Amino acid sequence: MSNRTHYLAAIAAFAIWGFFPVPLRALRPYGVGEILFFRILISTLVLAVIVGGFKRDTLRKDWAQVMAKARAERRRFILLVLAGGALLSVNWLTYIYTINHVNIRTASFSYLICPVMTAALGALMLKEKLSPLQWTAVGMCAVSCGLIGHESAAELGYSMLVAASYALYLISQRKTQGFDRIVMLAVQVLFSLMILTVFYGQLVRVVPQDTFFYASIAGIAVVFTVVPLFLNLFALNRINSATIGILLYINPIINFTIAFLVFDEIPNIVQLTGYLIILVAVLLFNIPTIQRVRKSVQGGGATS
């Protein structure tokens, strides 16, 4: 099978996620807690059907692999998986609030800096190495954040919380490799639902009664959660994670475009300067990866 199909799958996944603010804004009249709770609930049901219908053997295999670990290692693994579910809850809650009650531009900025933040935290927490050029890019990101924060500390705070929660999620999952991603996500979403159920009274003040709400939430759970996830996993069969990391920037670019052109979220000159700095920083940070991807494409070899 041609790599072109896998590239198209990856591009489609990030393009779909790029348009996610549109259906979220349509739900703006509803509470953030209601949107989050029912999104998690329906996503859990969809993933349960997928795992129960198509991945029962994989589930049994993964469970046996977990039980084969030493007790201390098994406990640590379970804690990391559950921590991933908790971090997803924080990330999704903050992202929904930012889209509907701050602005789309702020949420977009979060995912623009997220890969760089992930690498920086990985260097600090996991002792992963970054090149001097990449550390320069990290410094430029800090300058960009300073400019954004100078204009609005609240916007910077929400951006950092969305980015940090997802960056920490990605870092925590690096220690849980070797297991089926769909099964892992299903467990984490189920745990997230359990957490949200505990806080149901605080999250869901009024249970929505109209079909528009539930139809929209179902669309979000399927079209903007499960479908792009499948496309992303399909792409990873033939494209390496470094290339996926480059294509990921399709998401915030579309977000920014929607914010500017559809919702008239025009930045002032200081904010625009901050965004331009972050774009240059992202380019510098990814130069080594871009070079590797170019060699791979020129060589015509498949990556995995």
MOLIN-V389560 format. One line per field, one symbol per residue. ss: DSSP state (@ for helix, = for strand, . for the rest). burial: # if it has 9 or more other ideal C-beta (glycine too) atoms within 8 Angstrom, else .. A space follows every 50 residues. Layout:
BEGIN
ss: ???
burial: ???
END
This chain:
BEGIN
ss: ..@@@@@@@@@@@@@@@@.@@@@@@@.....@@@@@@@@@@@@@@@@@@@ @@@@.@@@@@@@@@@@@...@@@@@@@@@@@@@@@@@@@@@@@@@@@@@@ @..@@@@@@@@@@@@@@@@@@@@@@......@@@@@@@@@@@@@@@@@@@ @.@@@@@@@@@@@@@@@@@@@@@@@@....@@@@@@@@@@@@@@@@@@.@ @@@.......@@@@@@@@@@@@@@@@@@@@@@@@@.....@@@@@@@.@@ @@@@@@@@@@@.......@@@@@@@@@@@@@@@@@.@@@@@@@@@@@@@. ....
burial: ..#..##.#################.#...##############.###.# #...##.##..#..##..#....#.###.##################### .######################......#..######.##.#######. #...####################.#..##.############.##...# ..##...#....##.#######.######.######.###.######### ######.###..#.#....######.######.#######.##..#.... ....
END
